[in-house]
Amino acid sequence: MKEATGELNMTVVTVVAIAAVGAFFYFFIWPSIQTGLTMNSCKNICPGGEAYGVTDEGWCECCPNGSQDPGCIIDPEDWGVDTGDN
């Protein structure tokens, strides 16, 4: 009976450790990876390859100082869909 209890305890410890590592990756590592991927996409989408940031919605800011001019903020999901440029 002691062996079964010990194995159960080790199983619980293992599951909790795996969950902790997964949560750490998801909440601390993945956001920076996702931001980097989006920024690389923005550099490909923005004219001249100059991306100045990414909005909270994940759209590319192609103009400096947060300009609101049409064409300064581009949705990567919609880019090139109508023109076939991508």
LOZATOR-87220 format. One line per 4 residues: their letters; for each residue x, y, z of C-alpha. Coordinates in Angstrom, 2 decimals, decimal comma. Last residue first. Layout:
N
a = X Y Z | ... .
END
This chain:
86
ndgt = 0,96 37,79 -50,80 | 0,04 40,23 -53,53 | -3,23 38,53 -54,50 | -4,96 41,89 -54,77 .
dvgw = -8,07 41,18 -52,73 | -6,39 39,13 -49,98 | -3,14 41,12 -50,08 | -3,23 42,15 -46,47 .
depd = -6,43 41,17 -44,68 | -4,93 39,06 -41,89 | -1,98 41,43 -41,45 | -4,39 44,29 -40,61 .
iicg = -2,70 47,53 -41,70 | -2,40 50,83 -39,86 | -0,67 53,61 -41,77 | -2,74 53,05 -44,91 .
pdqs = -5,28 55,67 -44,02 | -3,57 58,29 -41,88 | -3,96 57,80 -38,10 | -0,33 58,48 -37,30 .
gnpc = 0,97 56,56 -34,28 | 4,21 58,54 -34,07 | 5,80 56,95 -37,12 | 3,82 55,26 -39,91 .
cecw = 3,56 51,51 -40,63 | 1,66 50,48 -37,51 | 0,74 46,83 -38,04 | -2,46 45,39 -36,57 .
gedt = -2,35 42,87 -33,72 | -5,45 44,18 -31,92 | -3,31 45,83 -29,25 | -1,45 47,67 -32,01 .
vgya = 1,91 46,52 -33,37 | 4,87 48,83 -33,80 | 6,91 51,11 -36,00 | 7,19 48,88 -39,05 .
eggp = 9,53 50,05 -41,79 | 9,93 47,44 -44,52 | 9,82 50,06 -47,27 | 6,04 49,86 -47,38 .
cink = 4,72 47,85 -44,44 | 3,78 44,20 -45,09 | 7,14 42,45 -44,66 | 8,09 44,49 -41,59 .
csnm = 4,61 43,83 -40,24 | 5,09 40,08 -40,59 | 8,35 40,35 -38,63 | 6,53 42,35 -35,96 .
tlgt = 3,83 39,69 -35,74 | 6,40 36,94 -35,28 | 8,20 38,94 -32,60 | 4,95 39,69 -30,77 .
qisp = 4,03 35,98 -30,81 | 7,42 34,97 -29,44 | 7,18 37,62 -26,71 | 3,66 36,47 -25,79 .
wiff = 4,77 32,78 -25,77 | 7,50 33,13 -23,12 | 5,72 34,57 -20,09 | 2,09 33,37 -19,96 .
yffa = 2,20 30,22 -22,11 | 5,73 29,14 -21,18 | 5,16 29,62 -17,45 | 1,79 27,85 -17,66 .
gvaa = 3,37 24,88 -19,44 | 6,20 24,66 -16,90 | 3,69 24,79 -14,04 | 1,43 22,17 -15,66 .
iavv = 4,40 19,83 -16,13 | 5,39 20,30 -12,47 | 1,80 19,69 -11,27 | 1,54 16,50 -13,34 .
tvvt = 4,91 15,26 -12,05 | 4,07 16,00 -8,41 | 0,72 14,23 -8,78 | 2,37 11,20 -10,35 .
mnle = 5,03 11,17 -7,63 | 2,31 11,20 -4,96 | 0,43 8,38 -6,69 | 3,60 6,31 -6,88 .
gtae = 4,25 6,85 -3,18 | 0,69 5,88 -2,28 | 0,94 2,71 -4,35 | 4,28 1,82 -2,74 .
km = 2,88 2,36 0,76 | 0,00 0,00 0,00 .
END
